[in-house]
Amino acid sequence: MRAGKLARIQQWRELAAERGLSIRDLVIEVTPQHSAFVGTPGQVADEWTRYVRDRLVPELQERGVYRTSYEGMTLREHLDLA
């Protein structure tokens, strides 16, 4: 576990040096920007659903790692089972 943390710290140091970032700028750069996902469990679930449907899936499809359509009509055909 510690080796992973040390590797991450080294990556951050390299990023800061490469881009000339201050400590503040580095923190902003490496901090996930998911502050929009706050609220009740139902509200968060609704927001995640919209995010996945409207942003994540299209991006994955564009990269070719998520299907845009299925070949067959049944689950058996989708999984290429006899």
mmCIF file of the N, C-alpha and C atoms, coordinates in Angstrom:
data_MODEL
# 
_entry.id   MODEL 
# 
loop_
_atom_site.group_PDB 
_atom_site.id 
_atom_site.type_symbol 
_atom_site.label_atom_id 
_atom_site.label_alt_id 
_atom_site.label_comp_id 
_atom_site.label_asym_id 
_atom_site.label_entity_id 
_atom_site.label_seq_id 
_atom_site.pdbx_PDB_ins_code 
_atom_site.Cartn_x 
_atom_site.Cartn_y 
_atom_site.Cartn_z 
_atom_site.occupancy 
_atom_site.B_iso_or_equiv 
_atom_site.pdbx_formal_charge 
_atom_site.auth_seq_id 
_atom_site.auth_comp_id 
_atom_site.auth_asym_id 
_atom_site.auth_atom_id 
_atom_site.pdbx_PDB_model_num 
ATOM 1   N N  . MET A 1 1  ? 0.836   -1.189  0.000   1.00 0.00 ? 1  MET A N  1 
ATOM 2   C CA . MET A 1 1  ? 0.000   0.000   0.000   1.00 0.00 ? 1  MET A CA 1 
ATOM 3   C C  . MET A 1 1  ? 0.878   1.248   0.000   1.00 0.00 ? 1  MET A C  1 
ATOM 4   N N  . ARG A 1 2  ? 1.893   1.266   0.839   1.00 0.00 ? 2  ARG A N  1 
ATOM 5   C CA . ARG A 1 2  ? 2.757   2.437   0.933   1.00 0.00 ? 2  ARG A CA 1 
ATOM 6   C C  . ARG A 1 2  ? 3.486   2.709   -0.382  1.00 0.00 ? 2  ARG A C  1 
ATOM 7   N N  . ALA A 1 3  ? 3.912   1.649   -1.065  1.00 0.00 ? 3  ALA A N  1 
ATOM 8   C CA . ALA A 1 3  ? 4.609   1.830   -2.341  1.00 0.00 ? 3  ALA A CA 1 
ATOM 9   C C  . ALA A 1 3  ? 3.716   2.547   -3.349  1.00 0.00 ? 3  ALA A C  1 
ATOM 10  N N  . GLY A 1 4  ? 2.430   2.243   -3.332  1.00 0.00 ? 4  GLY A N  1 
ATOM 11  C CA . GLY A 1 4  ? 1.489   2.916   -4.225  1.00 0.00 ? 4  GLY A CA 1 
ATOM 12  C C  . GLY A 1 4  ? 1.371   4.401   -3.915  1.00 0.00 ? 4  GLY A C  1 
ATOM 13  N N  . LYS A 1 5  ? 1.368   4.731   -2.623  1.00 0.00 ? 5  LYS A N  1 
ATOM 14  C CA . LYS A 1 5  ? 1.289   6.141   -2.230  1.00 0.00 ? 5  LYS A CA 1 
ATOM 15  C C  . LYS A 1 5  ? 2.552   6.883   -2.642  1.00 0.00 ? 5  LYS A C  1 
ATOM 16  N N  . LEU A 1 6  ? 3.698   6.234   -2.446  1.00 0.00 ? 6  LEU A N  1 
ATOM 17  C CA . LEU A 1 6  ? 4.959   6.876   -2.825  1.00 0.00 ? 6  LEU A CA 1 
ATOM 18  C C  . LEU A 1 6  ? 5.033   7.100   -4.331  1.00 0.00 ? 6  LEU A C  1 
ATOM 19  N N  . ALA A 1 7  ? 4.519   6.137   -5.093  1.00 0.00 ? 7  ALA A N  1 
ATOM 20  C CA . ALA A 1 7  ? 4.502   6.287   -6.554  1.00 0.00 ? 7  ALA A CA 1 
ATOM 21  C C  . ALA A 1 7  ? 3.602   7.448   -6.968  1.00 0.00 ? 7  ALA A C  1 
ATOM 22  N N  . ARG A 1 8  ? 2.452   7.580   -6.295  1.00 0.00 ? 8  ARG A N  1 
ATOM 23  C CA . ARG A 1 8  ? 1.535   8.672   -6.616  1.00 0.00 ? 8  ARG A CA 1 
ATOM 24  C C  . ARG A 1 8  ? 2.179   10.019  -6.286  1.00 0.00 ? 8  ARG A C  1 
ATOM 25  N N  . ILE A 1 9  ? 2.849   10.092  -5.145  1.00 0.00 ? 9  ILE A N  1 
ATOM 26  C CA . ILE A 1 9  ? 3.525   11.329  -4.768  1.00 0.00 ? 9  ILE A CA 1 
ATOM 27  C C  . ILE A 1 9  ? 4.584   11.690  -5.804  1.00 0.00 ? 9  ILE A C  1 
ATOM 28  N N  . GLN A 1 10 ? 5.316   10.705  -6.270  1.00 0.00 ? 10 GLN A N  1 
ATOM 29  C CA . GLN A 1 10 ? 6.336   10.954  -7.293  1.00 0.00 ? 10 GLN A CA 1 
ATOM 30  C C  . GLN A 1 10 ? 5.698   11.456  -8.590  1.00 0.00 ? 10 GLN A C  1 
ATOM 31  N N  . GLN A 1 11 ? 4.568   10.879  -8.964  1.00 0.00 ? 11 GLN A N  1 
ATOM 32  C CA . GLN A 1 11 ? 3.853   11.333  -10.164 1.00 0.00 ? 11 GLN A CA 1 
ATOM 33  C C  . GLN A 1 11 ? 3.431   12.788  -10.007 1.00 0.00 ? 11 GLN A C  1 
ATOM 34  N N  . TRP A 1 12 ? 2.945   13.139  -8.823  1.00 0.00 ? 12 TRP A N  1 
ATOM 35  C CA . TRP A 1 12 ? 2.527   14.523  -8.576  1.00 0.00 ? 12 TRP A CA 1 
ATOM 36  C C  . TRP A 1 12 ? 3.713   15.469  -8.643  1.00 0.00 ? 12 TRP A C  1 
ATOM 37  N N  . ARG A 1 13 ? 4.843   15.062  -8.084  1.00 0.00 ? 13 ARG A N  1 
ATOM 38  C CA . ARG A 1 13 ? 6.044   15.901  -8.150  1.00 0.00 ? 13 ARG A CA 1 
ATOM 39  C C  . ARG A 1 13 ? 6.465   16.132  -9.592  1.00 0.00 ? 13 ARG A C  1 
ATOM 40  N N  . GLU A 1 14 ? 6.437   15.062  -10.381 1.00 0.00 ? 14 GLU A N  1 
ATOM 41  C CA . GLU A 1 14 ? 6.810   15.179  -11.792 1.00 0.00 ? 14 GLU A CA 1 
ATOM 42  C C  . GLU A 1 14 ? 5.839   16.077  -12.542 1.00 0.00 ? 14 GLU A C  1 
ATOM 43  N N  . LEU A 1 15 ? 4.552   15.934  -12.263 1.00 0.00 ? 15 LEU A N  1 
ATOM 44  C CA . LEU A 1 15 ? 3.533   16.770  -12.905 1.00 0.00 ? 15 LEU A CA 1 
ATOM 45  C C  . LEU A 1 15 ? 3.752   18.236  -12.557 1.00 0.00 ? 15 LEU A C  1 
ATOM 46  N N  . ALA A 1 16 ? 3.999   18.515  -11.276 1.00 0.00 ? 16 ALA A N  1 
ATOM 47  C CA . ALA A 1 16 ? 4.224   19.891  -10.837 1.00 0.00 ? 16 ALA A CA 1 
ATOM 48  C C  . ALA A 1 16 ? 5.458   20.480  -11.503 1.00 0.00 ? 16 ALA A C  1 
ATOM 49  N N  . ALA A 1 17 ? 6.524   19.694  -11.585 1.00 0.00 ? 17 ALA A N  1 
ATOM 50  C CA . ALA A 1 17 ? 7.757   20.187  -12.208 1.00 0.00 ? 17 ALA A CA 1 
ATOM 51  C C  . ALA A 1 17 ? 7.559   20.396  -13.706 1.00 0.00 ? 17 ALA A C  1 
ATOM 52  N N  . GLU A 1 18 ? 6.898   19.471  -14.340 1.00 0.00 ? 18 GLU A N  1 
ATOM 53  C CA . GLU A 1 18 ? 6.671   19.528  -15.789 1.00 0.00 ? 18 GLU A CA 1 
ATOM 54  C C  . GLU A 1 18 ? 5.829   20.739  -16.190 1.00 0.00 ? 18 GLU A C  1 
ATOM 55  N N  . ARG A 1 19 ? 4.813   21.040  -15.391 1.00 0.00 ? 19 ARG A N  1 
ATOM 56  C CA . ARG A 1 19 ? 3.897   22.135  -15.729 1.00 0.00 ? 19 ARG A CA 1 
ATOM 57  C C  . ARG A 1 19 ? 4.182   23.424  -14.951 1.00 0.00 ? 19 ARG A C  1 
ATOM 58  N N  . GLY A 1 20 ? 5.164   23.389  -14.076 1.00 0.00 ? 20 GLY A N  1 
ATOM 59  C CA . GLY A 1 20 ? 5.483   24.576  -13.284 1.00 0.00 ? 20 GLY A CA 1 
ATOM 60  C C  . GLY A 1 20 ? 4.371   24.956  -12.328 1.00 0.00 ? 20 GLY A C  1 
ATOM 61  N N  . LEU A 1 21 ? 3.752   23.964  -11.704 1.00 0.00 ? 21 LEU A N  1 
ATOM 62  C CA . LEU A 1 21 ? 2.608   24.215  -10.832 1.00 0.00 ? 21 LEU A CA 1 
ATOM 63  C C  . LEU A 1 21 ? 3.040   24.538  -9.406  1.00 0.00 ? 21 LEU A C  1 
ATOM 64  N N  . SER A 1 22 ? 2.343   25.475  -8.800  1.00 0.00 ? 22 SER A N  1 
ATOM 65  C CA . SER A 1 22 ? 2.522   25.726  -7.371  1.00 0.00 ? 22 SER A CA 1 
ATOM 66  C C  . SER A 1 22 ? 1.827   24.582  -6.627  1.00 0.00 ? 22 SER A C  1 
ATOM 67  N N  . ILE A 1 23 ? 2.027   24.525  -5.312  1.00 0.00 ? 23 ILE A N  1 
ATOM 68  C CA . ILE A 1 23 ? 1.346   23.487  -4.522  1.00 0.00 ? 23 ILE A CA 1 
ATOM 69  C C  . ILE A 1 23 ? -0.164  23.636  -4.672  1.00 0.00 ? 23 ILE A C  1 
ATOM 70  N N  . ARG A 1 24 ? -0.655  24.877  -4.605  1.00 0.00 ? 24 ARG A N  1 
ATOM 71  C CA . ARG A 1 24 ? -2.095  25.125  -4.756  1.00 0.00 ? 24 ARG A CA 1 
ATOM 72  C C  . ARG A 1 24 ? -2.594  24.639  -6.108  1.00 0.00 ? 24 ARG A C  1 
ATOM 73  N N  . ASP A 1 25 ? -1.876  24.994  -7.175  1.00 0.00 ? 25 ASP A N  1 
ATOM 74  C CA . ASP A 1 25 ? -2.276  24.583  -8.519  1.00 0.00 ? 25 ASP A CA 1 
ATOM 75  C C  . ASP A 1 25 ? -2.234  23.067  -8.677  1.00 0.00 ? 25 ASP A C  1 
ATOM 76  N N  . LEU A 1 26 ? -1.243  22.431  -8.060  1.00 0.00 ? 26 LEU A N  1 
ATOM 77  C CA . LEU A 1 26 ? -1.151  20.973  -8.123  1.00 0.00 ? 26 LEU A CA 1 
ATOM 78  C C  . LEU A 1 26 ? -2.348  20.328  -7.441  1.00 0.00 ? 26 LEU A C  1 
ATOM 79  N N  . VAL A 1 27 ? -2.722  20.837  -6.270  1.00 0.00 ? 27 VAL A N  1 
ATOM 80  C CA . VAL A 1 27 ? -3.882  20.294  -5.558  1.00 0.00 ? 27 VAL A CA 1 
ATOM 81  C C  . VAL A 1 27 ? -5.135  20.434  -6.406  1.00 0.00 ? 27 VAL A C  1 
ATOM 82  N N  . ILE A 1 28 ? -5.325  21.582  -7.021  1.00 0.00 ? 28 ILE A N  1 
ATOM 83  C CA . ILE A 1 28 ? -6.484  21.784  -7.895  1.00 0.00 ? 28 ILE A CA 1 
ATOM 84  C C  . ILE A 1 28 ? -6.444  20.816  -9.068  1.00 0.00 ? 28 ILE A C  1 
ATOM 85  N N  . GLU A 1 29 ? -5.265  20.608  -9.625  1.00 0.00 ? 29 GLU A N  1 
ATOM 86  C CA . GLU A 1 29 ? -5.103  19.723  -10.787 1.00 0.00 ? 29 GLU A CA 1 
ATOM 87  C C  . GLU A 1 29 ? -5.431  18.268  -10.458 1.00 0.00 ? 29 GLU A C  1 
ATOM 88  N N  . VAL A 1 30 ? -5.027  17.786  -9.298  1.00 0.00 ? 30 VAL A N  1 
ATOM 89  C CA . VAL A 1 30 ? -5.177  16.356  -8.986  1.00 0.00 ? 30 VAL A CA 1 
ATOM 90  C C  . VAL A 1 30 ? -6.412  16.032  -8.158  1.00 0.00 ? 30 VAL A C  1 
ATOM 91  N N  . THR A 1 31 ? -7.169  17.052  -7.745  1.00 0.00 ? 31 THR A N  1 
ATOM 92  C CA . THR A 1 31 ? -8.373  16.810  -6.963  1.00 0.00 ? 31 THR A CA 1 
ATOM 93  C C  . THR A 1 31 ? -9.537  16.509  -7.903  1.00 0.00 ? 31 THR A C  1 
ATOM 94  N N  . PRO A 1 32 ? -10.220 15.373  -7.684  1.00 0.00 ? 32 PRO A N  1 
ATOM 95  C CA . PRO A 1 32 ? -11.378 15.057  -8.532  1.00 0.00 ? 32 PRO A CA 1 
ATOM 96  C C  . PRO A 1 32 ? -12.426 16.160  -8.444  1.00 0.00 ? 32 PRO A C  1 
ATOM 97  N N  . GLN A 1 33 ? -13.036 16.478  -9.557  1.00 0.00 ? 33 GLN A N  1 
ATOM 98  C CA . GLN A 1 33 ? -14.014 17.561  -9.621  1.00 0.00 ? 33 GLN A CA 1 
ATOM 99  C C  . GLN A 1 33 ? -15.434 17.004  -9.641  1.00 0.00 ? 33 GLN A C  1 
ATOM 100 N N  . HIS A 1 34 ? -15.794 16.223  -8.641  1.00 0.00 ? 34 HIS A N  1 
ATOM 101 C CA . HIS A 1 34 ? -17.116 15.605  -8.595  1.00 0.00 ? 34 HIS A CA 1 
ATOM 102 C C  . HIS A 1 34 ? -18.003 16.217  -7.517  1.00 0.00 ? 34 HIS A C  1 
ATOM 103 N N  . SER A 1 35 ? -17.796 17.483  -7.230  1.00 0.00 ? 35 SER A N  1 
ATOM 104 C CA . SER A 1 35 ? -18.569 18.123  -6.175  1.00 0.00 ? 35 SER A CA 1 
ATOM 105 C C  . SER A 1 35 ? -20.053 18.227  -6.515  1.00 0.00 ? 35 SER A C  1 
ATOM 106 N N  . ALA A 1 36 ? -20.425 18.005  -7.773  1.00 0.00 ? 36 ALA A N  1 
ATOM 107 C CA . ALA A 1 36 ? -21.827 18.082  -8.159  1.00 0.00 ? 36 ALA A CA 1 
ATOM 108 C C  . ALA A 1 36 ? -22.630 16.897  -7.630  1.00 0.00 ? 36 ALA A C  1 
ATOM 109 N N  . PHE A 1 37 ? -21.942 15.846  -7.202  1.00 0.00 ? 37 PHE A N  1 
ATOM 110 C CA . PHE A 1 37 ? -22.629 14.651  -6.737  1.00 0.00 ? 37 PHE A CA 1 
ATOM 111 C C  . PHE A 1 37 ? -22.862 14.718  -5.232  1.00 0.00 ? 37 PHE A C  1 
ATOM 112 N N  . VAL A 1 38 ? -23.724 15.622  -4.819  1.00 0.00 ? 38 VAL A N  1 
ATOM 113 C CA . VAL A 1 38 ? -24.091 15.766  -3.413  1.00 0.00 ? 38 VAL A CA 1 
ATOM 114 C C  . VAL A 1 38 ? -25.610 15.795  -3.316  1.00 0.00 ? 38 VAL A C  1 
ATOM 115 N N  . GLY A 1 39 ? -26.117 15.376  -2.168  1.00 0.00 ? 39 GLY A N  1 
ATOM 116 C CA . GLY A 1 39 ? -27.551 15.396  -1.946  1.00 0.00 ? 39 GLY A CA 1 
ATOM 117 C C  . GLY A 1 39 ? -27.999 14.110  -1.294  1.00 0.00 ? 39 GLY A C  1 
ATOM 118 N N  . THR A 1 40 ? -29.286 13.832  -1.374  1.00 0.00 ? 40 THR A N  1 
ATOM 119 C CA . THR A 1 40 ? -29.821 12.595  -0.814  1.00 0.00 ? 40 THR A CA 1 
ATOM 120 C C  . THR A 1 40 ? -29.354 11.434  -1.686  1.00 0.00 ? 40 THR A C  1 
ATOM 121 N N  . PRO A 1 41 ? -29.417 10.210  -1.173  1.00 0.00 ? 41 PRO A N  1 
ATOM 122 C CA . PRO A 1 41 ? -29.040 9.067   -2.005  1.00 0.00 ? 41 PRO A CA 1 
ATOM 123 C C  . PRO A 1 41 ? -29.800 9.039   -3.340  1.00 0.00 ? 41 PRO A C  1 
ATOM 124 N N  . GLY A 1 42 ? -31.078 9.363   -3.301  1.00 0.00 ? 42 GLY A N  1 
ATOM 125 C CA . GLY A 1 42 ? -31.864 9.378   -4.541  1.00 0.00 ? 42 GLY A CA 1 
ATOM 126 C C  . GLY A 1 42 ? -31.400 10.450  -5.508  1.00 0.00 ? 42 GLY A C  1 
ATOM 127 N N  . GLN A 1 43 ? -31.068 11.633  -4.987  1.00 0.00 ? 43 GLN A N  1 
ATOM 128 C CA . GLN A 1 43 ? -30.580 12.715  -5.840  1.00 0.00 ? 43 GLN A CA 1 
ATOM 129 C C  . GLN A 1 43 ? -29.226 12.364  -6.457  1.00 0.00 ? 43 GLN A C  1 
ATOM 130 N N  . VAL A 1 44 ? -28.354 11.770  -5.652  1.00 0.00 ? 44 VAL A N  1 
ATOM 131 C CA . VAL A 1 44 ? -27.042 11.377  -6.171  1.00 0.00 ? 44 VAL A CA 1 
ATOM 132 C C  . VAL A 1 44 ? -27.209 10.294  -7.238  1.00 0.00 ? 44 VAL A C  1 
ATOM 133 N N  . ALA A 1 45 ? -28.086 9.331   -6.981  1.00 0.00 ? 45 ALA A N  1 
ATOM 134 C CA . ALA A 1 45 ? -28.332 8.275   -7.971  1.00 0.00 ? 45 ALA A CA 1 
ATOM 135 C C  . ALA A 1 45 ? -28.862 8.860   -9.273  1.00 0.00 ? 45 ALA A C  1 
ATOM 136 N N  . ASP A 1 46 ? -29.780 9.832   -9.175  1.00 0.00 ? 46 ASP A N  1 
ATOM 137 C CA . ASP A 1 46 ? -30.311 10.485  -10.379 1.00 0.00 ? 46 ASP A CA 1 
ATOM 138 C C  . ASP A 1 46 ? -29.200 11.196  -11.139 1.00 0.00 ? 46 ASP A C  1 
ATOM 139 N N  . GLU A 1 47 ? -28.340 11.915  -10.411 1.00 0.00 ? 47 GLU A N  1 
ATOM 140 C CA . GLU A 1 47 ? -27.258 12.666  -11.048 1.00 0.00 ? 47 GLU A CA 1 
ATOM 141 C C  . GLU A 1 47 ? -26.248 11.725  -11.702 1.00 0.00 ? 47 GLU A C  1 
ATOM 142 N N  . TRP A 1 48 ? -25.900 10.640  -11.001 1.00 0.00 ? 48 TRP A N  1 
ATOM 143 C CA . TRP A 1 48 ? -24.960 9.654   -11.582 1.00 0.00 ? 48 TRP A CA 1 
ATOM 144 C C  . TRP A 1 48 ? -25.556 9.027   -12.834 1.00 0.00 ? 48 TRP A C  1 
ATOM 145 N N  . THR A 1 49 ? -26.848 8.719   -12.793 1.00 0.00 ? 49 THR A N  1 
ATOM 146 C CA . THR A 1 49 ? -27.504 8.124   -13.958 1.00 0.00 ? 49 THR A CA 1 
ATOM 147 C C  . THR A 1 49 ? -27.406 9.059   -15.157 1.00 0.00 ? 49 THR A C  1 
ATOM 148 N N  . ARG A 1 50 ? -27.697 10.339  -14.941 1.00 0.00 ? 50 ARG A N  1 
ATOM 149 C CA . ARG A 1 50 ? -27.583 11.313  -16.030 1.00 0.00 ? 50 ARG A CA 1 
ATOM 150 C C  . ARG A 1 50 ? -26.140 11.429  -16.518 1.00 0.00 ? 50 ARG A C  1 
ATOM 151 N N  . TYR A 1 51 ? -25.205 11.460  -15.590 1.00 0.00 ? 51 TYR A N  1 
ATOM 152 C CA . TYR A 1 51 ? -23.782 11.587  -15.948 1.00 0.00 ? 51 TYR A CA 1 
ATOM 153 C C  . TYR A 1 51 ? -23.336 10.404  -16.798 1.00 0.00 ? 51 TYR A C  1 
ATOM 154 N N  . VAL A 1 52 ? -23.677 9.199   -16.341 1.00 0.00 ? 52 VAL A N  1 
ATOM 155 C CA . VAL A 1 52 ? -23.266 7.999   -17.082 1.00 0.00 ? 52 VAL A CA 1 
ATOM 156 C C  . VAL A 1 52 ? -23.912 7.977   -18.452 1.00 0.00 ? 52 VAL A C  1 
ATOM 157 N N  . ARG A 1 53 ? -25.210 8.235   -18.515 1.00 0.00 ? 53 ARG A N  1 
ATOM 158 C CA . ARG A 1 53 ? -25.950 8.169   -19.782 1.00 0.00 ? 53 ARG A CA 1 
ATOM 159 C C  . ARG A 1 53 ? -25.513 9.263   -20.757 1.00 0.00 ? 53 ARG A C  1 
ATOM 160 N N  . ASP A 1 54 ? -25.368 10.474  -20.259 1.00 0.00 ? 54 ASP A N  1 
ATOM 161 C CA . ASP A 1 54 ? -25.148 11.622  -21.138 1.00 0.00 ? 54 ASP A CA 1 
ATOM 162 C C  . ASP A 1 54 ? -23.686 11.933  -21.410 1.00 0.00 ? 54 ASP A C  1 
ATOM 163 N N  . ARG A 1 55 ? -22.769 11.494  -20.544 1.00 0.00 ? 55 ARG A N  1 
ATOM 164 C CA . ARG A 1 55 ? -21.372 11.880  -20.730 1.00 0.00 ? 55 ARG A CA 1 
ATOM 165 C C  . ARG A 1 55 ? -20.425 10.688  -20.807 1.00 0.00 ? 55 ARG A C  1 
ATOM 166 N N  . LEU A 1 56 ? -20.541 9.763   -19.850 1.00 0.00 ? 56 LEU A N  1 
ATOM 167 C CA . LEU A 1 56 ? -19.571 8.676   -19.772 1.00 0.00 ? 56 LEU A CA 1 
ATOM 168 C C  . LEU A 1 56 ? -19.736 7.669   -20.903 1.00 0.00 ? 56 LEU A C  1 
ATOM 169 N N  . VAL A 1 57 ? -20.930 7.175   -21.114 1.00 0.00 ? 57 VAL A N  1 
ATOM 170 C CA . VAL A 1 57 ? -21.153 6.164   -22.151 1.00 0.00 ? 57 VAL A CA 1 
ATOM 171 C C  . VAL A 1 57 ? -20.768 6.687   -23.535 1.00 0.00 ? 57 VAL A C  1 
ATOM 172 N N  . PRO A 1 58 ? -21.193 7.888   -23.939 1.00 0.00 ? 58 PRO A N  1 
ATOM 173 C CA . PRO A 1 58 ? -20.770 8.372   -25.259 1.00 0.00 ? 58 PRO A CA 1 
ATOM 174 C C  . PRO A 1 58 ? -19.242 8.475   -25.394 1.00 0.00 ? 58 PRO A C  1 
ATOM 175 N N  . GLU A 1 59 ? -18.562 8.889   -24.338 1.00 0.00 ? 59 GLU A N  1 
ATOM 176 C CA . GLU A 1 59 ? -17.100 8.983   -24.385 1.00 0.00 ? 59 GLU A CA 1 
ATOM 177 C C  . GLU A 1 59 ? -16.475 7.602   -24.544 1.00 0.00 ? 59 GLU A C  1 
ATOM 178 N N  . LEU A 1 60 ? -16.983 6.617   -23.810 1.00 0.00 ? 60 LEU A N  1 
ATOM 179 C CA . LEU A 1 60 ? -16.469 5.253   -23.930 1.00 0.00 ? 60 LEU A CA 1 
ATOM 180 C C  . LEU A 1 60 ? -16.763 4.675   -25.320 1.00 0.00 ? 60 LEU A C  1 
ATOM 181 N N  . GLN A 1 61 ? -17.927 4.974   -25.864 1.00 0.00 ? 61 GLN A N  1 
ATOM 182 C CA . GLN A 1 61 ? -18.262 4.510   -27.208 1.00 0.00 ? 61 GLN A CA 1 
ATOM 183 C C  . GLN A 1 61 ? -17.338 5.139   -28.243 1.00 0.00 ? 61 GLN A C  1 
ATOM 184 N N  . GLU A 1 62 ? -17.049 6.411   -28.082 1.00 0.00 ? 62 GLU A N  1 
ATOM 185 C CA . GLU A 1 62 ? -16.152 7.095   -29.004 1.00 0.00 ? 62 GLU A CA 1 
ATOM 186 C C  . GLU A 1 62 ? -14.759 6.468   -28.983 1.00 0.00 ? 62 GLU A C  1 
ATOM 187 N N  . ARG A 1 63 ? -14.351 5.995   -27.820 1.00 0.00 ? 63 ARG A N  1 
ATOM 188 C CA . ARG A 1 63 ? -13.037 5.355   -27.688 1.00 0.00 ? 63 ARG A CA 1 
ATOM 189 C C  . ARG A 1 63 ? -13.051 3.891   -28.104 1.00 0.00 ? 63 ARG A C  1 
ATOM 190 N N  . GLY A 1 64 ? -14.234 3.378   -28.419 1.00 0.00 ? 64 GLY A N  1 
ATOM 191 C CA . GLY A 1 64 ? -14.347 2.008   -28.884 1.00 0.00 ? 64 GLY A CA 1 
ATOM 192 C C  . GLY A 1 64 ? -14.300 0.949   -27.792 1.00 0.00 ? 64 GLY A C  1 
ATOM 193 N N  . VAL A 1 65 ? -14.567 1.338   -26.543 1.00 0.00 ? 65 VAL A N  1 
ATOM 194 C CA . VAL A 1 65 ? -14.520 0.367   -25.451 1.00 0.00 ? 65 VAL A CA 1 
ATOM 195 C C  . VAL A 1 65 ? -15.902 0.050   -24.882 1.00 0.00 ? 65 VAL A C  1 
ATOM 196 N N  . TYR A 1 66 ? -16.929 0.607   -25.488 1.00 0.00 ? 66 TYR A N  1 
ATOM 197 C CA . TYR A 1 66 ? -18.299 0.338   -25.063 1.00 0.00 ? 66 TYR A CA 1 
ATOM 198 C C  . TYR A 1 66 ? -19.149 0.229   -26.323 1.00 0.00 ? 66 TYR A C  1 
ATOM 199 N N  . ARG A 1 67 ? -19.973 -0.788  -26.378 1.00 0.00 ? 67 ARG A N  1 
ATOM 200 C CA . ARG A 1 67 ? -20.780 -1.042  -27.587 1.00 0.00 ? 67 ARG A CA 1 
ATOM 201 C C  . ARG A 1 67 ? -21.695 0.127   -27.956 1.00 0.00 ? 67 ARG A C  1 
ATOM 202 N N  . THR A 1 68 ? -21.903 0.246   -29.240 1.00 0.00 ? 68 THR A N  1 
ATOM 203 C CA . THR A 1 68 ? -22.903 1.202   -29.709 1.00 0.00 ? 68 THR A CA 1 
ATOM 204 C C  . THR A 1 68 ? -24.180 0.477   -30.127 1.00 0.00 ? 68 THR A C  1 
ATOM 205 N N  . SER A 1 69 ? -24.064 -0.825  -30.374 1.00 0.00 ? 69 SER A N  1 
ATOM 206 C CA . SER A 1 69 ? -25.231 -1.635  -30.728 1.00 0.00 ? 69 SER A CA 1 
ATOM 207 C C  . SER A 1 69 ? -24.899 -3.104  -30.494 1.00 0.00 ? 69 SER A C  1 
ATOM 208 N N  . TYR A 1 70 ? -25.925 -3.923  -30.547 1.00 0.00 ? 70 TYR A N  1 
ATOM 209 C CA . TYR A 1 70 ? -25.761 -5.365  -30.394 1.00 0.00 ? 70 TYR A CA 1 
ATOM 210 C C  . TYR A 1 70 ? -26.010 -6.036  -31.728 1.00 0.00 ? 70 TYR A C  1 
ATOM 211 N N  . GLU A 1 71 ? -25.329 -7.144  -31.936 1.00 0.00 ? 71 GLU A N  1 
ATOM 212 C CA . GLU A 1 71 ? -25.476 -7.885  -33.191 1.00 0.00 ? 71 GLU A CA 1 
ATOM 213 C C  . GLU A 1 71 ? -26.760 -8.704  -33.215 1.00 0.00 ? 71 GLU A C  1 
ATOM 214 N N  . GLY A 1 72 ? -27.063 -9.383  -32.118 1.00 0.00 ? 72 GLY A N  1 
ATOM 215 C CA . GLY A 1 72 ? -28.214 -10.281 -32.090 1.00 0.00 ? 72 GLY A CA 1 
ATOM 216 C C  . GLY A 1 72 ? -29.416 -9.675  -31.406 1.00 0.00 ? 72 GLY A C  1 
ATOM 217 N N  . MET A 1 73 ? -30.438 -10.514 -31.229 1.00 0.00 ? 73 MET A N  1 
ATOM 218 C CA . MET A 1 73 ? -31.678 -10.059 -30.606 1.00 0.00 ? 73 MET A CA 1 
ATOM 219 C C  . MET A 1 73 ? -31.843 -10.593 -29.182 1.00 0.00 ? 73 MET A C  1 
ATOM 220 N N  . THR A 1 74 ? -31.070 -11.627 -28.804 1.00 0.00 ? 74 THR A N  1 
ATOM 221 C CA . THR A 1 74 ? -31.212 -12.237 -27.489 1.00 0.00 ? 74 THR A CA 1 
ATOM 222 C C  . THR A 1 74 ? -29.895 -12.133 -26.723 1.00 0.00 ? 74 THR A C  1 
ATOM 223 N N  . LEU A 1 75 ? -29.975 -12.336 -25.405 1.00 0.00 ? 75 LEU A N  1 
ATOM 224 C CA . LEU A 1 75 ? -28.766 -12.326 -24.587 1.00 0.00 ? 75 LEU A CA 1 
ATOM 225 C C  . LEU A 1 75 ? -27.811 -13.417 -25.049 1.00 0.00 ? 75 LEU A C  1 
ATOM 226 N N  . ARG A 1 76 ? -28.345 -14.580 -25.369 1.00 0.00 ? 76 ARG A N  1 
ATOM 227 C CA . ARG A 1 76 ? -27.507 -15.688 -25.862 1.00 0.00 ? 76 ARG A CA 1 
ATOM 228 C C  . ARG A 1 76 ? -26.730 -15.246 -27.107 1.00 0.00 ? 76 ARG A C  1 
ATOM 229 N N  . GLU A 1 77 ? -27.381 -14.544 -28.013 1.00 0.00 ? 77 GLU A N  1 
ATOM 230 C CA . GLU A 1 77 ? -26.699 -14.065 -29.217 1.00 0.00 ? 77 GLU A CA 1 
ATOM 231 C C  . GLU A 1 77 ? -25.703 -12.971 -28.876 1.00 0.00 ? 77 GLU A C  1 
ATOM 232 N N  . HIS A 1 78 ? -26.038 -12.095 -27.946 1.00 0.00 ? 78 HIS A N  1 
ATOM 233 C CA . HIS A 1 78 ? -25.118 -11.027 -27.558 1.00 0.00 ? 78 HIS A CA 1 
ATOM 234 C C  . HIS A 1 78 ? -23.831 -11.586 -26.972 1.00 0.00 ? 78 HIS A C  1 
ATOM 235 N N  . LEU A 1 79 ? -23.974 -12.673 -26.202 1.00 0.00 ? 79 LEU A N  1 
ATOM 236 C CA . LEU A 1 79 ? -22.809 -13.295 -25.576 1.00 0.00 ? 79 LEU A CA 1 
ATOM 237 C C  . LEU A 1 79 ? -22.135 -14.320 -26.474 1.00 0.00 ? 79 LEU A C  1 
ATOM 238 N N  . ASP A 1 80 ? -22.662 -14.481 -27.698 1.00 0.00 ? 80 ASP A N  1 
ATOM 239 C CA . ASP A 1 80 ? -22.118 -15.413 -28.684 1.00 0.00 ? 80 ASP A CA 1 
ATOM 240 C C  . ASP A 1 80 ? -22.100 -16.842 -28.147 1.00 0.00 ? 80 ASP A C  1 
ATOM 241 N N  . LEU A 1 81 ? -23.240 -17.250 -27.567 1.00 0.00 ? 81 LEU A N  1 
ATOM 242 C CA . LEU A 1 81 ? -23.397 -18.606 -27.034 1.00 0.00 ? 81 LEU A CA 1 
ATOM 243 C C  . LEU A 1 81 ? -24.204 -19.439 -28.005 1.00 0.00 ? 81 LEU A C  1 
ATOM 244 N N  . ALA A 1 82 ? -23.931 -20.743 -27.984 1.00 0.00 ? 82 ALA A N  1 
ATOM 245 C CA . ALA A 1 82 ? -24.659 -21.664 -28.878 1.00 0.00 ? 82 ALA A CA 1 
ATOM 246 C C  . ALA A 1 82 ? -26.091 -21.836 -28.438 1.00 0.00 ? 82 ALA A C  1 
# 
